[in-house]
Amino acid sequence: MSVKVENTENKNEVKLSFEIEAEKFDEAMKKVYAKTAKYFTIHGFRKGKAPMSMVEKQYGSEIFYEDTFNELVPDIYDTAIKDNNIQAVSRPNIDITQIGKGKNLIFTAVVQIKPEVKLGKYKGIEIEKIEYNVSDDDVEHELNHMAEHNARLITVDNRPVEKGDIAVIDFEGYIEGVAFEGGKAEKHELEIGSNTFIPGFEDQIIGMNIEEEKDINVTFPKEYFSKDLAGKPAVFKVKLHEIKKKELPTLDDEFAKDVSEFDTLKELKNSIKEKLQKQNEQRAKSETESNAIEAVCNNVELDIPSGMIDTEIDNMLKDLEQRLQYQGLTLEQYYKLSGKPETVIRDEMKEQAEKTVKSRLVIEAIIKAEDIKPDEKEVEEKLKEMAKGYGQKEEDALKNTYLKEYITENMKVENAIKFIVDNAKLKK
């Protein structure tokens, strides 16, 4: 077997030319036959018992070629990539020159490789200093949220619906006199002013009295997720059953005791302020790191192969798919609801994917340039911490080579980002 590696006319791309002996190809064909014999029916033989020569005579040897290629080539390709220290970042583009029983298998594989990063200035970059302070209004806002969460609902029966009330209604929607799917509900609790329904719907509930029935006229937004309803006028037949109102608790020491471990409102406020300060510090740290990385990325020379962008978009779609599963949705349903096919979603993700890949490559280059690596004791402490969090034995975690490598690589990235920020000039 021979393998030849050469650069193509395209940057960050190599071509591997393979020639595999006929004997190896024929041997792989026999393996494929053994795996697939049960699927062939030959007259005069029980199913799966016909010899390979009879299957070839009836169907042609070509029937085995694709499966034989897939049986033989992946391991050979992976070995060639490893032996030639090729950092492939895309799937190979295969071109078969010769394939057949009794013949050498000849093909080429063109693959994109990890690009060279020419670092510019990454020490002493200038970035804005970010600070977020906690105001009394921020604390009050958080307290009001807690009050809302702990509000109790009381029934109102001596007046019509007002803004802020919760109206318990039956409704059914019609378009041109015909009820449409998904437009009906009974005893639905709707907070008036929450803007959760079609624009104009909630406003027309205001003023209704208990047991009153009313036709509400609205028009679905043009960008409504259901194309069958988008932009169309509709009539909802509504009946009001109950009116409820939120009764907020008084913000005093008793409230603090009810909703927290503190005895006084002052202590609760101090705790809220401390929590918000920590959130603000983390927010400022995250934004500072992001700005520092972006500033460094602006100073590099780098051509990112399209395969790396495509792979990152694939990962972003997988993350989206997982998030959608928690909501009981599939990607296909998301495409329909958003009115955007996968091609459009991928195109929208491209800019962020490119930014993510570029940041990752630049950080890797800085790690190499500065020989950044975590202290062995730091890695061990992280392993112990992780073992404790997952209820594992420390000694088992310390022996886990894969986990150790994973933590080491993550800490390299963390340390590299810290290095960039620590060496930056913060402008006020």
N, C-alpha and C positions, 0 to 999 in steps of 0.2 A: 504494500500500500504506500502511496506517496501523497504528501500534502505540500502545497506551495502557497505561501502567503505573500501578498503584494498590496500596496496601497492603490486605491482607485483615484480617478481624477477629482472625486468629491472629497472634501475635507472631513476628517474624523470618520473614515470609512475604509475597510479593508476587504479584500476578496481572497477567499480560501479556495484553492482548486484541488479537488480530490480525485484520485484514481484507486479504486478498490478491486482487488483480484476477483476474477470470475468465480474461483472456487469458493470464496467467502460469500459472494452473492448467491450462488447456487445452494450453499449450506443454509443460508438464511431463508431461502425459498422453501426448503424442506421443513423448516421449523414452522413457517407460516401455514404450509399445507397441513401439518399435524394439528395445528390449532383450529383450522377452518374446515377440515374434512367432513365434519358432521353436517355441514350446511349443503353439501353437494349430493344430488340424486342422479345416479347413473344407471341406466337400464341394465338389468342383469346382476346388479350388486345391491346389497342392503345399504340403506342410507348411511353415509359416512365410512363405508368400507371399501369404496372404489380406490384402486391404486392411483398415485399421483399422475402417472403417465396417461391413464384413462381420462382423468379430469382435464388434463392439458389438451388431450386430443379433442374432447368435446367442447371445451370452453376457450381453449387457447392459453398459452403460458402467461399471456399478458394479464390474466385475471389475478395473478399473484404479485405483480410488480409493485403496485403502490404499497401494499401491506409489507412486502419484503423491504422496500426502501425505508419504511417507518420502523421496521424491526431492527435494521442494520445500522442506519445512519446516526441516530441521536447520540449513542455512546461514543461513536467515532468522532463526531463533531465536537462534543463536550471535551473529549481528550485533547483534540487539536487546539481548541481554544485555551485550555489550561497549559499545555506544553509550550505554546507560543506566547504565553503571558498576555493574551488579548483580553482587554476589559470590555466585553460586549455589552451594549446598552439597548439593543433592539433584537427583535426576532430576525433570523437570517432570511434573506431573499434567495431561494433556491432555484437554480437553473440546471436541469438535467440534460447533458449532452449525449450520453449513451447509457441505455439500460436494457438488459435482456438476459435470458438464460444462456450460460456459456460465454458471456461477454464481461469484460471489465466494466464496472460501474464508474462512469465519469460524470462529475457534476461540480458546480461552483456554488459557494455560499457567500453572499455579500452581506456584511453586517456593520452596523455603526458602532463606534468605540467611544469610550469616555474621552472628552476633549481636554486639551491642555488649558490650564488657567494661568494667564499672565497677570499676576497681582500688581496693582498699582499701590497707592498709599493706603495703608490700613492701620498705621499707628499715628496718633495725633490728629485724627479726623475731627472736624468740628460739628457738633450737634447741639440742638437746643436742650437746655435742662428742663425736665418736665416735673412739675409738682402739682399735686391736687390736695387742697385743704378741705377739711370738714367744717362746714358752717352749722350754726344753730338750726337753720332752715332744713339742712340735710337730716339732722337728728329728728326734727319734728315730722318731716316727711316719712321717715322710717317708722316713727311712733304711730302716725296716722294709718300706715299700712297695717300695723299690728292691730290697731283698733278696728279697722275694716274687717280684718280676718276673724276677729273675735266678736263682731257685731251679732246681735240676735234679731231675728225677724219677728215683727208683730203685725197682726192682721188689722187692716184699716177698713171700716165699713160705713163711714159717715161722710165720705167725699169721693169725688172722681179721681182718676189717675193723674198723678203729677210726675214731673221729671225726677228721676232718682228712685221711683217706686219699682217694685217687682210685680209685674202683671202676670197672673196665671190665666192663660188663654188657650182656647181651641182655635185652630185656623186651617183653612184649606185654600190653596191657590189655583186660579184658573187663567188660562190664556185662550182668548176668543171663545169663552164659554166651556172649555174643556179642561178638566182637572189634570195637572201634570204630576209626574212621578217625583216623589220626594218633597212635595209641597204641602204635606198634611201632618198635623200633630195635635195631640190632646193634652190638656193640663200642662202646657209648656210654660216654664218660668222665664220671663223676659225682663231684664233690667232696662228700664226706659232711660235712654241716654248713653247706653253702652256701645251703640252703633254696631251691634253684631248682626242686625238684619239689613235688608236692602234699604238704601237711603230713602227716607221719607216714611218708612213703615212705622217706626217707633213714635215719631212725632204725631201721627194720626191716632195712636192709642191714647195720648194725653187727652183728658176730658171725658173718657168713657166711664160709665158707671157699672157696678156689679150686675151681672146677668144681661147687660146690654149687648146687642149684636150689631155689627157694622161692616160695610164693605170698604175695604181699604185699597185705593188705587196707587200703584207704583210702577216704575219702569226698571227692569233689570239693567245693570251697568253693561256697557258695550264690551268691557273686558271680563265679564262674568265667566267663571271656569266652564260652565255648561254652555256649549255653543247653541244648543236647542232653545236656551232661554235668553242668551245674551242680547241686550238691546230691545227686548220685547216688553210691551205693556202687559201688566197682569192685575187681576182683581183677587184679593184675599178676603174670604168671608171669615170674620173673626167674632168670637164670643168671649166676653170677659167673665171669669168665674170668681177670682179673688184679687184683692190688692194687698200687697205686703210692703212693709217699710222697714229699712234697716235702723235699728236703734244702737247707736255707738256707745260704748262704755265711756265713763268719765276717766280722763287721764290723771290718775292720782296714785297714791301708795297702794291702794287695794288692787288697782289694775296691775301694777307691777308685780304684786304677790301672785295674782291669778295667772299671769302669762310668762313668768320667769322665776328664777331662783332668788331674785332680789327682794328685799323688804321695802325699799323706797323707790319712788319714781326717779329720784336723783341718781341712785345707783344704776337703775336701768338705762337712763340716758347716758351715763358715763360708759357703760358697757357697749351701747350702740355706737357711741362716738369712737371707741377703741376699735370696734369691728370695722367701721367704715374707714378709719385711718389705715388699717392693715390692707383693706381692699384697695384703697387709693395708692398705697405704696407698691403693691403688686402690679396695679395697673400702670403706674409710672415706670416701674422697672421693665415691664413687658414692652411698653411703647418705646422706651429708651433703647432697649436691645434691638427692637425692630428697626428703628431709625438708624442705629449704628450699622447694622448689617446692610441696610439699603444704601447708606453712604459709601461703604466699602465696595459694594457691588457696582456702584456707579463708576468706580475707578479701575475696573478690570477689563481685560480683553478676553472675550470668550464667545465661541460659536457653539451653541447648544444643539446637539443632534435632535432631529425631529422625533426619533424613537424614544428619547428620554422624556420629552414633553407628552407623547402619547401614553407612555407608561404611567406618568404622574396623573394624567387625566383619568386613566383606568382606575387608579387608586382612589381618586376623588369620587368617582362614580360608585365604587364599592362602599366608601364611607357614607355616601348619600343613601345608598340602598339599605345599609344597616339602620340608619336613622329613620328611614321610612317604615321599616319593619316594625319599629316600636309604635308606629301610628296605624299599623294594619294595612299599609300600602305597599305596592310593588313599584319598581321603576317604570314599568309599562303604564301603570295607572297614573303615576306622576306625570309622565309625558302627556297623557291625554288631558289631565286636569289643568296642567300649565299651558296646554296648547302649543308646546314646543317639542319637536322630535329630538331624538338623541343627538343628531348631528348639530342642532342649534345649541343644545345644552353643552356639548363638548366644546363648541366654538366659544361659548361664554366662559368656560373654565380655562381656556388656553392661556390667557394673560396671567392668572394666578398660578397656574401650573408652571409656566416659564419662570416666574418670580421665585417659586419654591425650589425648583431645580437649580437655578442660578445661585441662590443663597446656600444651598447644600454643597455645591461644588466649590464655592468660594471658601466656605468654612473648612472643608476638607483640605484645601490648598494652604490655608493658614495653619492648620494643625500640622501639616507636613513641614512648612517653612519654619515654624517655631518649635518643632518637635514637642508638641503639647501632648502630655499624657498624665493621667491621674496617678497619685501616689498609691502604692499597693495597699497601704493601710486604709485609705479612703474607700477603695473598692471593697475591701473586706467589711468595713463598717456598713456600706450600702447593702451588701449581701445579707448581713446580719439583720439589718433593719427590714429588708424585704422578707426575709424568712419569718421574722416576728409578725409582720403584717399578714402573712398568709398561713400562719400557724404551722410552719415547717421547722425542722431541726436546723440549727445553725451549721452543724458539721456537714449536713447534706447540701445546703446551699453553697457552702465554701468549696465543695467538691464538684459542683455543677459547672463544667467548663463552658457550656453554651451560655448559661446565665451570666457567668463572669465576663465573657467576651461582650455580651450585649450591654451590660452595665458599664464596662470600660469604654466602649464606643460612645455611649450616651454621655458619659462624663467628659470625654474628650471634646465633644461638641459644646457642652455646658461651659467647660473651661476656656474654650476658644472664644465663645461669645463674651465671657467675662473679661478675657484678655483684650478684646476689641474695645469694650466699654471702659475698662480701667485705663486704657491708653488714649481715650478720646478727650477732647477739650470741650467741656460743657459750657455753652453760652447761655447767660441769663437773659 
